[in-house]
């Protein structure tokens, strides 16, 4: 009878230990998955948020440099105005902007970013068309008509370009904040898994103590039985 009871208890303990082992493996799997997701989130933060933000910064920088070039050419000393040099410098800046926009376009973009990028490209094209028109007017009609055209048209398209760039940067910020929230949620999940592992370790410790205690009780009972 005691033997049957002992076997029954051992079976219960074995099943319980197996369940604990299965839970431990499951927690480990979930923890690895959480760590992988966090890593992907941080990589995405760098590749799809931080790096593209630098592209937008340099696009804005080139836009401001072009504005500065025009103002220096149109409102500086007329004898120092060199249309050919200005055209070459503008072309260099436009090529740089096109390259940055192409790089930005290859990163991961949400729908809002794609729509805003489309509008930005339209604004940049409109600006370049006005710039070419101003250069043509300056060469054919003189500086004063070119200044008037610049004040009426180039300033407007420049403001539109900056506005679209600001819109893209704001979207970048919003998506970045969402990634940070997701990372914080995953970190809290990892803490939960760690807590469960500690709890399972405590349960295993209690079971081991219980098994040892039960074995000692059975041994003492058997010894008394043998003495009798």
TITIKE-103069 format. One record per residue (C-alpha): residue number from 0; residue in one letter; x, z, y. Coordinates in Angstrom, 2 decimals. Layout:
REM TITIKE-103069
[NUM,A,[X,Z,Y]],
...
END
This chain:
REM TITIKE-103069
[0,X,[0.00,0.00,0.00]],
[1,X,[2.81,0.94,2.38]],
[2,X,[4.65,-2.23,1.41]],
[3,X,[1.59,-4.37,2.18]],
[4,X,[1.15,-2.58,5.51]],
[5,X,[4.82,-3.16,6.36]],
[6,X,[4.57,-6.89,5.56]],
[7,X,[1.41,-7.19,7.65]],
[8,X,[3.08,-5.53,10.64]],
[9,X,[6.14,-7.74,10.32]],
[10,X,[3.92,-10.82,10.26]],
[11,X,[2.19,-9.71,13.43]],
[12,X,[5.51,-9.09,15.13]],
[13,X,[6.85,-12.46,13.95]],
[14,X,[3.82,-14.30,15.35]],
[15,X,[4.12,-12.42,18.63]],
[16,X,[7.84,-13.19,18.89]],
[17,X,[7.13,-16.86,18.15]],
[18,X,[4.55,-16.94,20.96]],
[19,X,[7.04,-15.33,23.32]],
[20,X,[9.67,-17.91,22.35]],
[21,X,[7.18,-20.74,22.98]],
[22,X,[6.30,-19.25,26.38]],
[23,X,[9.99,-18.91,27.25]],
[24,X,[10.63,-22.57,26.39]],
[25,X,[7.59,-23.65,28.40]],
[26,X,[8.70,-21.62,31.43]],
[27,X,[12.18,-23.10,31.12]],
[28,X,[10.71,-26.62,31.03]],
[29,X,[8.55,-25.93,34.10]],
[30,X,[11.50,-24.39,35.94]],
[31,X,[13.71,-27.43,35.23]],
[32,X,[10.90,-29.70,36.42]],
[33,X,[10.54,-27.64,39.61]],
[34,X,[14.30,-27.78,40.29]],
[35,X,[14.27,-31.56,39.74]],
[36,X,[11.36,-31.94,42.17]],
[37,X,[13.17,-29.83,44.77]],
[38,X,[16.27,-31.97,44.40]],
[39,X,[14.22,-35.15,44.82]],
[40,X,[12.56,-33.63,47.88]],
[41,X,[15.92,-32.81,49.51]],
[42,X,[17.30,-36.28,48.68]],
[43,X,[14.17,-37.85,50.18]],
[44,X,[14.56,-35.66,53.26]],
[45,X,[18.06,-37.08,53.74]],
[46,X,[17.55,-40.72,52.72]],
[47,X,[14.01,-41.29,54.03]],
[48,X,[13.85,-38.96,57.04]],
[49,X,[17.26,-37.97,58.43]],
[50,X,[19.03,-41.34,58.03]],
[51,X,[16.07,-43.41,59.33]],
[52,X,[15.81,-41.04,62.31]],
[53,X,[19.40,-41.98,63.23]],
[54,X,[18.43,-45.67,63.00]],
[55,X,[15.61,-45.07,65.48]],
[56,X,[17.94,-43.14,67.75]],
[57,X,[20.41,-46.05,67.89]],
[58,X,[17.57,-48.54,68.47]],
[59,X,[16.48,-46.43,71.46]],
[60,X,[20.09,-46.22,72.64]],
[61,X,[20.43,-50.02,72.59]],
[62,X,[17.12,-50.38,74.44]],
[63,X,[18.35,-48.08,77.22]],
[64,X,[21.72,-49.87,77.35]],
[65,X,[19.96,-53.21,77.83]],
[66,X,[17.89,-51.71,80.63]],
[67,X,[21.08,-50.43,82.25]],
[68,X,[22.75,-53.84,81.91]],
[69,X,[19.86,-55.59,83.63]],
[70,X,[19.64,-53.10,86.48]],
[71,X,[23.39,-53.28,87.09]],
[72,X,[23.26,-57.10,87.04]],
[73,X,[20.15,-57.47,89.23]],
[74,X,[20.75,-54.68,91.73]],
[75,X,[24.55,-54.62,91.85]],
[76,X,[26.82,-56.88,93.86]],
[77,X,[25.54,-60.46,93.51]],
[78,X,[29.02,-61.94,93.43]],
[79,X,[29.77,-59.81,90.37]],
[80,X,[26.74,-61.18,88.47]],
[81,X,[27.84,-63.16,85.41]],
[82,X,[24.80,-64.64,83.59]],
[83,X,[26.88,-65.82,80.60]],
[84,X,[28.44,-62.38,80.09]],
[85,X,[25.07,-60.66,80.44]],
[86,X,[23.53,-63.06,77.93]],
[87,X,[26.33,-62.36,75.41]],
[88,X,[25.98,-58.59,75.82]],
[89,X,[22.20,-58.74,75.45]],
[90,X,[22.55,-60.87,72.32]],
[91,X,[24.97,-58.32,70.85]],
[92,X,[22.54,-55.48,71.56]],
[93,X,[19.59,-57.44,70.16]],
[94,X,[21.52,-58.21,66.97]],
[95,X,[22.36,-54.53,66.60]],
[96,X,[18.70,-53.57,67.07]],
[97,X,[17.54,-56.15,64.50]],
[98,X,[20.07,-54.81,61.98]],
[99,X,[18.91,-51.22,62.52]],
[100,X,[15.24,-52.20,62.23]],
[101,X,[15.95,-54.02,58.94]],
[102,X,[17.73,-50.95,57.56]],
[103,X,[14.87,-48.73,58.66]],
[104,X,[12.34,-51.06,57.05]],
[105,X,[14.06,-50.66,53.65]],
[106,X,[13.57,-46.89,53.59]],
[107,X,[10.43,-45.20,52.27]],
[108,X,[7.67,-45.56,54.87]],
[109,X,[4.17,-44.13,54.89]],
[110,X,[1.31,-46.38,56.02]],
[111,X,[1.37,-45.00,59.58]],
[112,X,[5.07,-45.80,59.85]],
[113,X,[4.57,-49.35,58.58]],
[114,X,[1.83,-49.97,61.16]],
[115,X,[3.86,-48.43,63.98]],
[116,X,[6.97,-50.38,62.94]],
[117,X,[4.99,-53.62,63.09]],
[118,X,[3.95,-52.77,66.65]],
[119,X,[7.55,-51.86,67.57]],
[120,X,[8.84,-55.21,66.33]],
[121,X,[6.21,-57.01,68.41]],
[122,X,[7.24,-55.01,71.49]],
[123,X,[10.94,-55.82,70.94]],
[124,X,[10.18,-59.55,70.57]],
[125,X,[8.12,-59.47,73.79]],
[126,X,[11.00,-57.72,75.59]],
[127,X,[13.54,-60.31,74.43]],
[128,X,[11.26,-63.15,75.61]],
[129,X,[10.97,-61.56,79.06]],
[130,X,[14.75,-61.02,79.21]],
[131,X,[15.39,-64.70,78.51]],
[132,X,[12.82,-65.64,81.14]],
[133,X,[14.52,-63.37,83.73]],
[134,X,[17.92,-64.92,82.99]],
[135,X,[16.45,-68.40,83.39]],
[136,X,[14.78,-67.50,86.71]],
[137,X,[18.01,-65.87,87.98]],
[138,X,[19.96,-69.05,87.18]],
[139,X,[17.38,-71.48,88.64]],
[140,X,[15.70,-69.59,91.49]],
[141,X,[18.06,-66.79,92.43]],
[142,X,[18.27,-63.03,92.21]],
[143,X,[15.20,-62.05,94.25]],
[144,X,[12.63,-63.85,92.04]],
[145,X,[14.48,-62.44,89.00]],
[146,X,[14.17,-58.91,90.40]],
[147,X,[10.45,-59.37,90.99]],
[148,X,[9.97,-60.63,87.43]],
[149,X,[12.02,-57.72,86.11]],
[150,X,[9.92,-55.16,87.99]],
[151,X,[6.65,-56.77,86.89]],
[152,X,[7.39,-57.72,83.29]],
[153,X,[10.61,-56.25,81.89]],
[154,X,[9.78,-52.69,82.94]],
[155,X,[6.39,-52.94,81.21]],
[156,X,[7.77,-54.26,77.92]],
[157,X,[10.57,-51.69,78.01]],
[158,X,[8.07,-48.85,78.38]],
[159,X,[6.04,-50.29,75.50]],
[160,X,[9.11,-50.40,73.25]],
[161,X,[10.03,-46.79,74.05]],
[162,X,[6.44,-45.73,73.44]],
[163,X,[6.44,-47.32,69.96]],
[164,X,[9.81,-45.72,69.17]],
[165,X,[8.47,-42.30,70.22]],
[166,X,[5.44,-42.84,67.97]],
[167,X,[7.69,-43.57,64.99]],
[168,X,[9.81,-40.50,65.70]],
[169,X,[6.70,-38.31,65.82]],
[170,X,[5.56,-39.65,62.44]],
[171,X,[9.05,-38.93,61.08]],
[172,X,[8.69,-35.34,62.25]],
[173,X,[5.24,-34.93,60.69]],
[174,X,[6.32,-36.33,57.29]],
[175,X,[9.48,-34.18,57.41]],
[176,X,[7.36,-31.06,57.98]],
[177,X,[5.20,-31.99,54.98]],
[178,X,[8.34,-32.32,52.82]],
[179,X,[9.50,-28.89,53.96]],
[180,X,[6.11,-27.38,53.00]],
[181,X,[6.33,-29.03,49.56]],
[182,X,[9.85,-27.65,49.09]],
[183,X,[8.69,-24.15,50.07]],
[184,X,[5.86,-24.39,47.52]],
[185,X,[8.31,-25.45,44.80]],
[186,X,[10.65,-22.57,45.67]],
[187,X,[7.76,-20.10,45.31]],
[188,X,[7.00,-21.68,41.91]],
[189,X,[10.60,-21.15,40.81]],
[190,X,[10.38,-17.49,41.84]],
[191,X,[7.21,-17.14,39.76]],
[192,X,[8.92,-18.65,36.71]],
[193,X,[11.87,-16.28,37.15]],
[194,X,[9.47,-13.35,37.35]],
[195,X,[7.76,-14.44,34.14]],
[196,X,[11.12,-14.70,32.38]],
[197,X,[11.97,-11.14,33.43]],
[198,X,[8.56,-9.95,32.17]],
[199,X,[9.11,-11.68,28.82]],
[200,X,[12.57,-10.12,28.55]],
[201,X,[11.00,-6.67,29.08]],
[202,X,[8.33,-7.40,26.44]],
[203,X,[11.02,-8.48,23.96]],
[204,X,[12.96,-5.28,24.67]],
[205,X,[9.85,-3.17,24.07]],
[206,X,[9.17,-5.03,20.82]],
[207,X,[12.73,-4.47,19.60]],
[208,X,[12.44,-0.73,20.33]],
[209,X,[9.08,-0.69,18.56]],
[210,X,[10.49,-2.47,15.50]],
[211,X,[13.43,-0.07,15.31]],
[212,X,[11.12,2.93,15.71]],
[213,X,[8.70,1.60,13.06]],
[214,X,[11.58,0.90,10.65]],
[215,X,[12.85,4.46,11.07]],
[216,X,[9.39,5.92,10.47]],
[217,X,[8.94,3.82,7.33]],
[218,X,[12.43,4.80,6.10]],
[219,X,[11.73,8.52,6.62]],
[220,X,[8.39,8.20,4.82]],
[221,X,[10.04,6.40,1.91]],
[222,X,[12.76,9.05,1.71]],
[223,X,[10.16,11.82,1.59]],
[224,X,[8.21,9.90,-1.04]],
[225,X,[11.34,9.47,-3.17]],
[226,X,[12.20,13.18,-2.85]],
[227,X,[8.76,14.17,-4.00]],
END
